[in-house]
Amino acid sequence: MGKQLIQTHRFPNGLTLVTESMLDVQSAAFSILVPAGSIYDPADRRGTASILSDLISRGAGPYNSEQLSCALDDLGVQRHEGVSSGHITFSGATLADNLAETLKLYALILRAPHLPENQFDASRAGVAQSLLSVEDDARQKALVELKRHAFPAPWGLPSDGELDHLALITIEDVQQHYQTSFHPDDTIIGVAGNIDFEQVKQQIEEIFGDWQPSEGREEPALDFETEKQFFTEQETTQTHLGIAYDAVPYGHPDYYAAWAAVGILSGGMSARLFTEVREKRGLCYTVSASLTGMPGLGRVLCYAGTTSERAQETLDVTLQELTRLGEGIEESELERCKARAKSSLIMSQESTSSRAASIARDWFYLKHITTLDQINEEIQQLTTERVLGYIHAHPAANFTVLTIGPQPLEVPSDIS
């Protein structure tokens, strides 16, 4: 991997700038994380942050919605706004020469949005459409519901909100969410590309330096589920299975061993779940596992889609494969994981957008940046013994199991 030049600066008002200079590219990208995500929604108005993330770019400062959109288009900004559990995120990429003017526009969006009342209904309708689309996508629906039960509320709740809450949300709720949440303290700006750190730092100081910090707010309390099995009846010939179990969070010393363990299970068409559940037995049309988490908490989330007739066997075999991982892994399985990781890291190194998002994410979770060389070194140093040691210390057990289909399934007592 090429040498990375990463620099950080925390401003007096609590805003953090994280940059990566990539002098062999002509573009620059940014990722702005504002701690205004769905975990801060009122309990009876889940969806407030999601509406705000759409409404906030519909006019700011001297620009109305159309003028603002045209100004960003004139600068060639490829952009996206979205909401996650913890943040409302603003990301974009443009030519490096246009970065300064682009950031000026985003300073207006963050600090002086119009939040026009006459466009509130359109923003709320867009969120409703997004939630309805989840209902029509069985795999996505299963994973949304699995996350709801695998993580404590409000982190496990859908970041777009709850469909039956949207009608209760008013423009005043959205304005209040903005007033409460949009402040520089704990906001992170990640910038990557052909940039000069001192110039970017000076500009951020000019456009955000007098942004006033908040007076503090209470973080939402966590509410853990006690139930482990969930069934949603749906009259269909298909059954959708979700399985979750404990893992270590991002930043844990064993995180990359956990990543490798999940990669051996679900890292491509040669991985165990695909081979054993789909290819050899033909039990399902798709099966996968992923490592995900929140600050201080990690989970492995698995999904399988199958016919209702084969659902019980699919669940049984999938659980068997998850628990069988502790019996041993092959050197070739680990080497394939390493090869996939190296390819992914090289591609990430070439993307300013990927790097801006990664360094902002790292700062949120770790309060420092992990370079691509450090990640590659961690992965290449993994051994089968170390990965097995992780699996034995954190075995697949105590499963949360979700079923969406015509009938509930039985979780074997010797596994659950």
ChimeraX attribute file (.defattr): number of C-alpha atoms within 10 A of each C-alpha:
attribute: neighborCount
match mode: 1-to-1
recipient: residues
	/A:1	12
	/A:2	9
	/A:3	9
	/A:4	13
	/A:5	13
	/A:6	17
	/A:7	13
	/A:8	17
	/A:9	13
	/A:10	14
	/A:11	16
	/A:12	14
	/A:13	18
	/A:14	19
	/A:15	22
	/A:16	23
	/A:17	24
	/A:18	25
	/A:19	27
	/A:20	26
	/A:21	20
	/A:22	24
	/A:23	14
	/A:24	9
	/A:25	16
	/A:26	14
	/A:27	21
	/A:28	27
	/A:29	29
	/A:30	29
	/A:31	28
	/A:32	25
	/A:33	25
	/A:34	23
	/A:35	24
	/A:36	27
	/A:37	27
	/A:38	27
	/A:39	27
	/A:40	23
	/A:41	22
	/A:42	15
	/A:43	10
	/A:44	13
	/A:45	21
	/A:46	26
	/A:47	34
	/A:48	33
	/A:49	31
	/A:50	27
	/A:51	29
	/A:52	25
	/A:53	27
	/A:54	22
	/A:55	24
	/A:56	23
	/A:57	23
	/A:58	22
	/A:59	21
	/A:60	23
	/A:61	15
	/A:62	11
	/A:63	18
	/A:64	16
	/A:65	18
	/A:66	11
	/A:67	14
	/A:68	21
	/A:69	15
	/A:70	13
	/A:71	15
	/A:72	19
	/A:73	13
	/A:74	11
	/A:75	16
	/A:76	15
	/A:77	20
	/A:78	13
	/A:79	15
	/A:80	13
	/A:81	16
	/A:82	18
	/A:83	25
	/A:84	20
	/A:85	21
	/A:86	20
	/A:87	22
	/A:88	24
	/A:89	22
	/A:90	22
	/A:91	22
	/A:92	24
	/A:93	26
	/A:94	23
	/A:95	17
	/A:96	17
	/A:97	14
	/A:98	17
	/A:99	23
	/A:100	13
	/A:101	14
	/A:102	22
	/A:103	17
	/A:104	15
	/A:105	18
	/A:106	20
	/A:107	18
	/A:108	20
	/A:109	21
	/A:110	21
	/A:111	21
	/A:112	14
	/A:113	23
	/A:114	20
	/A:115	22
	/A:116	18
	/A:117	13
	/A:118	9
	/A:119	14
	/A:120	19
	/A:121	16
	/A:122	14
	/A:123	19
	/A:124	23
	/A:125	14
	/A:126	15
	/A:127	23
	/A:128	22
	/A:129	13
	/A:130	14
	/A:131	19
	/A:132	13
	/A:133	13
	/A:134	15
	/A:135	14
	/A:136	10
	/A:137	10
	/A:138	16
	/A:139	19
	/A:140	14
	/A:141	18
	/A:142	26
	/A:143	21
	/A:144	19
	/A:145	19
	/A:146	25
	/A:147	25
	/A:148	17
	/A:149	23
	/A:150	30
	/A:151	22
	/A:152	17
	/A:153	18
	/A:154	22
	/A:155	25
	/A:156	23
	/A:157	22
	/A:158	20
	/A:159	25
	/A:160	23
	/A:161	24
	/A:162	17
	/A:163	16
	/A:164	12
	/A:165	15
	/A:166	19
	/A:167	13
	/A:168	12
	/A:169	17
	/A:170	17
	/A:171	20
	/A:172	10
	/A:173	18
	/A:174	24
	/A:175	19
	/A:176	12
	/A:177	19
	/A:178	21
	/A:179	12
	/A:180	15
	/A:181	22
	/A:182	20
	/A:183	23
	/A:184	24
	/A:185	22
	/A:186	18
	/A:187	23
	/A:188	24
	/A:189	26
	/A:190	26
	/A:191	32
	/A:192	32
	/A:193	28
	/A:194	21
	/A:195	22
	/A:196	14
	/A:197	21
	/A:198	10
	/A:199	11
	/A:200	17
	/A:201	17
	/A:202	12
	/A:203	16
	/A:204	20
	/A:205	16
	/A:206	12
	/A:207	16
	/A:208	19
	/A:209	16
	/A:210	11
	/A:211	19
	/A:212	15
	/A:213	15
	/A:214	16
	/A:215	8
	/A:216	10
	/A:217	8
	/A:218	6
	/A:219	8
	/A:220	13
	/A:221	11
	/A:222	13
	/A:223	12
	/A:224	13
	/A:225	13
	/A:226	8
	/A:227	10
	/A:228	15
	/A:229	17
	/A:230	17
	/A:231	15
	/A:232	15
	/A:233	13
	/A:234	14
	/A:235	11
	/A:236	12
	/A:237	11
	/A:238	19
	/A:239	29
	/A:240	25
	/A:241	27
	/A:242	28
	/A:243	25
	/A:244	27
	/A:245	20
	/A:246	21
	/A:247	26
	/A:248	23
	/A:249	20
	/A:250	22
	/A:251	14
	/A:252	15
	/A:253	11
	/A:254	17
	/A:255	18
	/A:256	21
	/A:257	24
	/A:258	25
	/A:259	22
	/A:260	27
	/A:261	25
	/A:262	25
	/A:263	24
	/A:264	23
	/A:265	24
	/A:266	21
	/A:267	23
	/A:268	16
	/A:269	11
	/A:270	15
	/A:271	18
	/A:272	23
	/A:273	26
	/A:274	23
	/A:275	17
	/A:276	17
	/A:277	23
	/A:278	20
	/A:279	15
	/A:280	9
	/A:281	13
	/A:282	15
	/A:283	24
	/A:284	21
	/A:285	13
	/A:286	16
	/A:287	21
	/A:288	21
	/A:289	21
	/A:290	17
	/A:291	23
	/A:292	16
	/A:293	21
	/A:294	16
	/A:295	13
	/A:296	11
	/A:297	15
	/A:298	21
	/A:299	20
	/A:300	21
	/A:301	24
	/A:302	26
	/A:303	22
	/A:304	26
	/A:305	23
	/A:306	24
	/A:307	17
	/A:308	19
	/A:309	12
	/A:310	15
	/A:311	23
	/A:312	19
	/A:313	17
	/A:314	25
	/A:315	25
	/A:316	16
	/A:317	16
	/A:318	26
	/A:319	21
	/A:320	14
	/A:321	16
	/A:322	21
	/A:323	15
	/A:324	13
	/A:325	19
	/A:326	19
	/A:327	9
	/A:328	12
	/A:329	16
	/A:330	9
	/A:331	11
	/A:332	11
	/A:333	19
	/A:334	20
	/A:335	18
	/A:336	18
	/A:337	22
	/A:338	19
	/A:339	13
	/A:340	13
	/A:341	19
	/A:342	18
	/A:343	10
	/A:344	11
	/A:345	16
	/A:346	14
	/A:347	11
	/A:348	15
	/A:349	16
	/A:350	14
	/A:351	18
	/A:352	26
	/A:353	24
	/A:354	16
	/A:355	26
	/A:356	26
	/A:357	23
	/A:358	20
	/A:359	27
	/A:360	27
	/A:361	20
	/A:362	18
	/A:363	19
	/A:364	19
	/A:365	15
	/A:366	14
	/A:367	11
	/A:368	14
	/A:369	21
	/A:370	15
	/A:371	19
	/A:372	19
	/A:373	14
	/A:374	12
	/A:375	14
	/A:376	16
	/A:377	11
	/A:378	15
	/A:379	21
	/A:380	17
	/A:381	11
	/A:382	16
	/A:383	15
	/A:384	19
	/A:385	12
	/A:386	14
	/A:387	22
	/A:388	21
	/A:389	15
	/A:390	21
	/A:391	21
	/A:392	13
	/A:393	11
	/A:394	15
	/A:395	18
	/A:396	23
	/A:397	14
	/A:398	12
	/A:399	19
	/A:400	23
	/A:401	25
	/A:402	26
	/A:403	25
	/A:404	26
	/A:405	22
	/A:406	16
	/A:407	15
	/A:408	17
	/A:409	22
	/A:410	11
	/A:411	16
	/A:412	11
	/A:413	6
	/A:414	5
	/A:415	14
	/A:416	15
